[in-house]
């Protein structure tokens, strides 16, 4: 299983904002810190804003900040909202192009159980769990780190 880039960037953006709660962060700052595309981050910021995770302040002195406390942002929820789907195999896609072994196959149930276990673990963590008392991360993601 692999998360799409939007989810990866969303989690990184949220961690960056959680570490830098004392200031507004710009998309350019975050893109430079992670050495990733500013254009991709703009789309991610828009999606996170629509979901209510971040606030955007426009203008010359604007930027991004968390819209919720870090301990109220559940990692499993973020991943579910950022991922288009978790159709790991063809039969997860609602029967389109049905596989010939579907009537006898047990793989769908096994993979479904695995996805549930994956989310069960993610649901146990908040953004705060990722950044709280993480001095190394703070050093890497704060203004002084440059």
N, C-alpha and C positions, 0 to 999 in steps of 0.2 A: 504494500500500500504506500502511496506517495501523495503528500498534500500538494495542491497546486501552488504556483508561485504567489497568487493573490493571498492565500491563507498564510503562507510562510512570511510574506512581507507584512501582512496585517499583524501577526503575532510580534514580529520584530518592531513594528511601529508602536504598538501598544507598550512593549517593554521600554522602548526609548522614552515615550511620554511618561511612563510610570516612574522612571528614574529621574526625569527632569520636571518634577511637579512645581518647581519654584520659578519656572519661566515658560513662555510660549516657545514652541519649537517650529521651525519651518520645514516644509517638505524638502527644500534644498539641503538643510542641515542634516536631516535624517538620511537622505539619499547619499550625501557625501560620507557620512559616518559609516554606512554599510557598503559603500561603493556599488550602489544599485541604481537603476533607472529612475529618474525623477518623474518621468511620464507614468511609469507603472505605479509609483507611490501616490501620484495624484488620484488615480482610479481607486486605489486602496483606501485612501483618506476619504474619498467620496462615499465608498461603501460602508466604511466604519462610522461615518457621520450619519448616514441613513439608518443604520442599526442602533444609533444612540450611544456608541462607545466613545466617540470623540466630539469635541466642539471645534469649530473652525471660526477664526476671527479674521475677517478680510482687512485689507489695507496695508499700508507701508509698515506699520508696527504690529501687524497681525501674526497669526500662527495657529498652531494646534495645541490642544490640551485634552486630557481625559475628561469625559463628561460624567463619569462615575468614579467613585473611589476604587482603587485597584483591587480591594478585597471583595468587590461586588461584580467583578468581571470574571466570569467562569470560562476557563479555557475550552472545555468541551462545547459550550454554547457558541463561542466565537468560531470554532472550527466548523460546526454544523452550519452556521450562517454564511460563512465564506466559501464553503465548498459547494459546487453545483450539485453533486450527487456522489453516492458511494456505491455505484453499480460496479462491483468488482468483476463480475462476469456477465455474459449476455443474458442469462435468465433473470438477473436482477432488474432488467430494463423493461419489465412489464410484458414479457412474452414476445416482443418484436423479434422476428427471425429466430423463433424458438429452436433450441438445440434438440437434436434427435433423442438424446438420452434423458431429457427432462423428466419423463414419467418415472424413471427409476433412479435418478441421480440424488445422492445425499450431499453432494458438494455445496449446493446452495445453502442448506441449513448450517453446515459447518462454517462457511464463510460469513453467514449472517451472524452466527454466534461470535465469531472473531471480531466483526465490526462492533457488535454490542460491547464486547470486552474492551476494545480500544477506547470507545467513548466512556465506558464506565471509569476507566483510569483517568482520562482527561477531565471528566466531571468532578473529580476529587480535588482539582487544583484551580486556584484563582491566579490572576495576574500578580497579585501581591505575593503569592508563594514563589513566583519566579524572580522577583526583584528584591524582596525584603531581606535585609542583612546579607546582601550579595555585593560586597565591596569591589570585587574584581569587575563585575558588570558595571557598577557605578563608574569606576575608573575608565572603562572603555566607552561609555555612552554620555559622559558629561562634557561640557564645553572645554574644560581643562585638559581633556584627554587628547585633544589635537596637538 
